[in-house]
Amino acid sequence: MALDRTIAPEAKEIDNINFILPKKWELDNSIPVYEYNLGSQNLSKIEFSFNAGTKYQEKALIASSIKNLIKEGTTNYTSKQIADAIDFYGAFLETDISNDHASISLYSLNKYMDNVLPIVVDIIMHANFPQDEIDNYLKRSKQNFLVGQEKVSTLASQAYVSNIFRGSSYDQVATVNDYEHVTREDLVTFYQQYYSLENMEIFLAGKIDDNIKGLLNQYLGKIKTNSANKPSFTFSPIQFSASNDFVLKESAIQSAIRYGKPTININHPDYIKFQVLNTALGGYFGSRLMMNIREDKGYTYGIGSGISSKIEAANFVIATEVGSDVTHSAIKEINIEIDRIKHELIPEDELHVVKNYMLGSLLKNTDGPFDLLERFKTIHYNKLNDAHYDHFIKEIKNTTATELKELANKHLTNMSIILAGSVDFN
């Protein structure tokens, strides 16, 4: 029977996503492992996660430098030997870092795990940070930093972090001089303290077989650990006070605008409905900020808003870059949209579109073991209930326009405005 493409497919409401939780087990030395054995191909991801994000560093650039240098040599392999071996077996090695966590991830065909996993374990256990690799990395990074300083978007984002997270463990912003003060001793000390087995969790996704489990236990599970060696950490609290901050970039033809404030994080009962409000305001292509400032006024190529929830805190931001000649007009229109969503009920048809967009995005982002793993890490790191995503769906579907108006008046107040460019607020 031929498909009639003149008839649209039936639309169905999303009531649940049947979110699957991973299997939890431990290596012989009690290192926790979270496993999604759901793959259809003989491909797996092994992620080694550490509480080693930027909030733990006492000097700027240390945590991010380790993220970029940890695979550049060990006591047993040079950086070239590591890269050549990973490439030879068609594997892929990825390092990542956030404010809270750092990770080393291996993607490989299962049949080559015997060859590539020992190399990754050697990186975890015996990275030695050769001085020549450090020097080359810092030289390149400093040059990239200087290039970035020519962009108003970079200047605004740096000022935003300093303003919103002032005084806290999240407020570190590097300066060009910081590149001169990174030492090998700094890197080794941080690495030994925070990339320890006591500070590690392992996440598996793909077609996980007994060989992979056995290899992990063979190379890591037999090493004696001591929970007393797990590093302690105390978060320095945020000292935020709303202000208008201007960063001058002479002769800039664009202005970068950042509205923001510290806000509620994912554990707060208002958070999910606040996400609905954020989506309507600036969280997708059809949002009010996009329709006004891009589509109607033509001031920008893109504008958006977002809520970033970290372990210790969260922040709300509206971000855009506009022509210098329309800077004041753009700020005025942003204020108009904020005031409108605080004083008028969102129409039901608009709210229906927003809800469907959010539910569809969640469904799309739980397609396959790798996506499921990312969603689970949100639950795990934030100590959320196992039924979080069922609750997420229910909260979105039950959100009313009246509630969103109340949330706007509760949470879209007392914000800082950060402006970078050649045009000041006046």
GUDRENMAR-262158 format. One record per residue (C-alpha): x, y, z; residue in three letters. Coordinates in steps of 0.1 Angstrom, whole numbers, padded with zeros to 4 digits, always signed. Last residue first. Example, Ala and Ser with C-alpha at 12.3 -4.5 7.8 and 13.67 -1.06 7.14 Angstrom:
+0137-0011+0071Ser
+0123-0045+0078Ala
END
This chain:
+0238+0556+0284Asn
+0242+0518+0288Phe
+0276+0519+0270Asp
+0282+0513+0233Val
+0316+0501+0222Ser
+0311+0465+0231Gly
+0302+0443+0261Ala
+0270+0446+0282Leu
+0262+0427+0313Ile
+0227+0432+0328Ile
+0222+0419+0363Ser
+0188+0406+0374Met
+0167+0415+0404Asn
+0135+0399+0390Thr
+0126+0371+0367Leu
+0122+0345+0395His
+0090+0354+0415Lys
+0072+0376+0390Asn
+0079+0351+0363Ala
+0069+0322+0386Leu
+0035+0338+0392Glu
+0029+0343+0355Lys
+0039+0307+0349Leu
+0014+0295+0376Glu
-0014+0314+0359Thr
-0005+0300+0325Ala
-0009+0265+0339Thr
+0016+0236+0343Thr
+0000+0202+0344Asn
+0016+0187+0313Lys
+0050+0200+0323Ile
+0047+0187+0358Glu
+0036+0153+0347Lys
+0064+0150+0322Ile
+0091+0160+0348Phe
+0075+0137+0374His
+0079+0107+0350Asp
+0114+0120+0344Tyr
+0123+0121+0381His
+0110+0086+0389Ala
+0144+0076+0402Asp
+0143+0105+0426Asn
+0170+0131+0422Leu
+0205+0129+0438Lys
+0218+0157+0416Asn
+0247+0137+0402Tyr
+0225+0106+0397His
+0195+0121+0381Ile
+0215+0142+0357Thr
+0237+0112+0351Lys
+0207+0092+0341Phe
+0198+0116+0313Arg
+0234+0113+0299Glu
+0232+0075+0301Leu
+0199+0074+0284Leu
+0214+0094+0255Asp
+0243+0068+0252Phe
+0219+0039+0255Pro
+0195+0049+0227Gly
+0168+0075+0222Asp
+0164+0094+0255Thr
+0171+0128+0241Asn
+0144+0126+0214Lys
+0118+0119+0241Leu
+0130+0149+0262Leu
+0129+0172+0231Ser
+0094+0160+0223Gly
+0082+0168+0258Leu
+0097+0202+0257Met
+0083+0211+0222Tyr
+0049+0197+0232Asn
+0048+0219+0263Lys
+0059+0250+0243Val
+0033+0244+0216Val
+0005+0239+0242His
+0016+0271+0260Leu
+0012+0291+0227Glu
-0023+0277+0222Asp
-0032+0284+0258Glu
-0023+0320+0257Pro
+0005+0331+0282Ile
-0011+0352+0309Leu
+0000+0388+0309Glu
+0020+0407+0336His
+0052+0388+0341Lys
+0054+0375+0305Ile
+0049+0411+0292Arg
+0075+0426+0316Asp
+0102+0402+0304Ile
+0092+0407+0268Glu
+0093+0445+0272Ile
+0127+0443+0290Asn
+0141+0424+0261Ile
+0127+0450+0237Glu
+0144+0478+0256Lys
+0177+0460+0257Ile
+0175+0455+0219Ala
+0167+0492+0213Ser
+0197+0502+0234His
+0220+0480+0214Thr
+0206+0488+0180Val
+0235+0508+0166Asp
+0261+0484+0181Ser
+0246+0455+0161Gly
+0233+0427+0183Val
+0248+0397+0202Glu
+0225+0377+0224Thr
+0221+0360+0258Ala
+0194+0357+0284Ile
+0207+0339+0314Val
+0194+0321+0345Phe
+0219+0305+0369Asn
+0221+0274+0391Ala
+0238+0264+0424Ala
+0258+0237+0441Glu
+0255+0208+0416Ile
+0250+0230+0386Lys
+0217+0239+0369Ser
+0220+0261+0338Ser
+0188+0278+0330Ile
+0184+0292+0295Gly
+0175+0322+0274Ser
+0179+0328+0237Gly
+0188+0352+0210Ile
+0199+0346+0174Gly
+0207+0364+0142Tyr
+0201+0397+0158Thr
+0183+0431+0156Tyr
+0159+0420+0129Gly
+0130+0437+0147Lys
+0102+0412+0139Asp
+0120+0379+0134Glu
+0151+0384+0155Arg
+0141+0406+0185Ile
+0104+0398+0187Asn
+0100+0362+0175Met
+0133+0352+0190Met
+0125+0367+0224Leu
+0090+0353+0224Arg
+0102+0317+0217Ser
+0097+0300+0183Gly
+0133+0289+0181Phe
+0134+0275+0216Tyr
+0143+0285+0251Gly
+0137+0323+0250Gly
+0105+0333+0269Leu
+0083+0302+0263Ala
+0112+0279+0271Thr
+0121+0298+0302Asn
+0085+0296+0315Leu
+0084+0258+0309Val
+0118+0256+0326Gln
+0104+0275+0356Phe
+0077+0248+0357Lys
+0105+0222+0360Ile
+0124+0242+0387Tyr
+0096+0252+0410Asp
+0101+0223+0434Pro
+0138+0230+0437His
+0162+0201+0431Asn
+0170+0212+0396Ile
+0185+0245+0407Asn
+0169+0278+0417Ile
+0184+0310+0404Thr
+0216+0330+0403Pro
+0211+0360+0380Lys
+0211+0370+0344Gly
+0209+0393+0314Tyr
+0238+0390+0290Arg
+0242+0414+0260Ile
+0270+0413+0235Ala
+0274+0445+0214Ser
+0285+0445+0178Gln
+0305+0468+0156Ile
+0333+0469+0181Ala
+0355+0501+0177Ser
+0366+0500+0213Glu
+0356+0470+0234Lys
+0345+0484+0267Leu
+0330+0460+0293Val
+0299+0474+0310Phe
+0283+0460+0341Asp
+0247+0468+0353Asn
+0242+0454+0388Ser
+0224+0428+0408Ala
+0242+0417+0440Ser
+0255+0382+0442Phe
+0277+0368+0469Gln
+0277+0331+0460Ile
+0288+0306+0487Pro
+0322+0290+0488Ser
+0316+0252+0483Phe
+0335+0230+0508Thr
+0353+0200+0494Phe
+0368+0167+0507Ser
+0390+0144+0487Pro
+0384+0106+0488Lys
+0416+0092+0505Asn
+0396+0080+0535Ala
+0377+0057+0512Ser
+0409+0036+0508Asn
+0414+0016+0476Thr
+0433-0016+0468Lys
+0438-0022+0432Ile
+0421-0054+0419Lys
+0391-0036+0405Gly
+0411-0014+0381Leu
+0428-0035+0355Tyr
+0412-0069+0361Gln
+0378-0056+0372Asn
+0375-0034+0342Leu
+0387-0062+0319Leu
+0362-0086+0334Gly
+0333-0062+0329Lys
+0344-0056+0293Ile
+0347-0093+0287Asn
+0313-0100+0302Asp
+0296-0080+0275Asp
+0282-0045+0273Ile
+0264-0037+0241Lys
+0262+0001+0246Gly
+0266+0022+0277Ala
+0289+0019+0307Leu
+0294+0046+0334Phe
+0323+0043+0359Ile
+0326+0063+0391Glu
+0359+0076+0405Met
+0370+0096+0435Asn
+0384+0066+0454Glu
+0402+0056+0422Leu
+0421+0089+0422Ser
+0418+0116+0396Tyr
+0412+0143+0422Tyr
+0443+0143+0445Gln
+0469+0128+0421Gln
+0457+0150+0392Tyr
+0455+0181+0413Phe
+0491+0176+0426Thr
+0504+0166+0391Val
+0489+0197+0375Leu
+0501+0222+0400Asp
+0536+0206+0400Glu
+0537+0209+0362Arg
+0532+0246+0366Thr
+0505+0270+0355Val
+0516+0306+0364His
+0523+0321+0330Glu
+0489+0311+0316Tyr
+0472+0330+0345Asp
+0486+0363+0331Asn
+0461+0362+0302Val
+0432+0361+0327Thr
+0411+0331+0336Ala
+0376+0335+0351Val
+0368+0317+0384Gln
+0333+0325+0397Asp
+0321+0289+0404Tyr
+0338+0284+0438Ser
+0319+0314+0450Ser
+0327+0351+0456Gly
+0309+0364+0426Arg
+0288+0337+0408Phe
+0266+0361+0388Ile
+0290+0389+0383Asn
+0322+0370+0375Ser
+0304+0345+0353Val
+0287+0374+0334Tyr
+0319+0393+0330Ala
+0335+0363+0313Gln
+0304+0358+0291Ser
+0304+0395+0281Ala
+0341+0394+0271Leu
+0337+0362+0251Thr
+0306+0375+0232Ser
+0324+0408+0226Val
+0351+0389+0206Lys
+0387+0402+0206Glu
+0394+0385+0239Gln
+0388+0352+0221Gly
+0419+0357+0200Val
+0439+0363+0231Leu
+0426+0331+0247Phe
+0434+0312+0215Asn
+0470+0325+0218Gln
+0471+0315+0255Lys
+0458+0281+0247Ser
+0484+0274+0220Arg
+0513+0285+0243Lys
+0498+0267+0272Leu
+0495+0234+0252Tyr
+0531+0237+0238Asn
+0546+0243+0273Asp
+0526+0215+0289Ile
+0535+0190+0262Glu
+0572+0200+0266Asp
+0569+0195+0304Gln
+0556+0160+0301Pro
+0523+0155+0321Phe
+0529+0122+0337Asn
+0496+0103+0334Ala
+0500+0070+0353His
+0468+0057+0367Met
+0441+0073+0345Ile
+0462+0073+0314Ile
+0473+0037+0321Asp
+0436+0028+0324Val
+0431+0043+0289Val
+0459+0022+0275Ile
+0447-0009+0291Pro
+0412-0003+0275Leu
+0426-0001+0240Val
+0438-0036+0231Asn
+0414-0059+0251Asp
+0386-0035+0241Met
+0392-0043+0205Tyr
+0364-0068+0199Lys
+0340-0045+0217Asn
+0343-0018+0191Leu
+0354+0013+0210Ser
+0343+0046+0226Tyr
+0364+0056+0256Leu
+0355+0084+0278Ser
+0376+0104+0303Ile
+0356+0126+0326Ser
+0357+0157+0347Ala
+0329+0169+0371His
+0316+0199+0389Asp
+0323+0231+0369Asn
+0324+0211+0337Ser
+0351+0190+0321Ile
+0354+0165+0292Asp
+0380+0141+0278Thr
+0373+0120+0247Glu
+0391+0089+0233Leu
+0379+0073+0201Phe
+0385+0038+0189Ala
+0393+0027+0153Gly
+0419+0002+0165Tyr
+0448+0020+0148Phe
+0435+0054+0160Asp
+0437+0045+0197Ile
+0471+0030+0192Ala
+0484+0060+0172Asp
+0471+0085+0197Ala
+0486+0068+0227Ile
+0519+0062+0210Gln
+0520+0098+0199Lys
+0513+0111+0234Ser
+0542+0089+0247Thr
+0534+0057+0265Tyr
+0546+0039+0297Asn
+0551+0067+0323Thr
+0522+0085+0307Thr
+0518+0110+0279Gly
+0495+0135+0263Glu
+0462+0119+0274Lys
+0460+0140+0306Ile
+0469+0172+0289Leu
+0435+0186+0278Asn
+0415+0177+0309Lys
+0446+0185+0330Ile
+0447+0220+0316Ser
+0410+0225+0323Ser
+0415+0216+0360Ala
+0445+0238+0364Ile
+0433+0269+0344Leu
+0427+0292+0374Ala
+0444+0283+0407Lys
+0427+0267+0437Glu
+0409+0241+0416Gln
+0379+0222+0429Tyr
+0352+0244+0412Lys
+0368+0236+0379Thr
+0356+0200+0379Gly
+0374+0170+0395Ala
+0346+0149+0410Asn
+0357+0121+0387Phe
+0340+0102+0359Ser
+0354+0073+0339Phe
+0332+0067+0309Glu
+0332+0035+0290Ile
+0312+0035+0257Lys
+0304+0004+0238Ser
+0301-0009+0203Leu
+0291-0044+0192Asn
+0258-0032+0177Gln
+0223-0035+0191Ser
+0232-0017+0224Gly
+0211-0019+0256Leu
+0235-0029+0283Asn
+0232+0004+0302Tyr
+0256-0001+0332Glu
+0264+0020+0362Tyr
+0296+0010+0380Val
+0307+0019+0415Pro
+0343+0013+0426Ile
+0339-0011+0455Ser
+0374-0028+0453Asn
+0360-0059+0436Asp
+0343-0037+0410Leu
+0308-0026+0418Glu
+0273-0030+0404Trp
+0244-0008+0393Lys
+0221-0017+0364Lys
+0209+0014+0347Pro
+0175+0029+0349Leu
+0151+0028+0320Ile
+0128+0057+0313Phe
+0095+0045+0301Asn
+0089+0077+0282Ile
+0055+0088+0296Asn
+0024+0107+0286Asp
+0035+0120+0253Ile
+0004+0131+0233Glu
+0000+0116+0199Lys
-0003+0134+0165Ala
-0015+0112+0137Glu
+0006+0115+0106Pro
-0003+0142+0081Ala
-0022+0131+0050Ile
-0009+0144+0017Thr
+0020+0119+0018Arg
-0003+0090+0011Asp
+0020+0060+0015Leu
+0014+0033-0011Ala
+0000+0000+0000Met
END
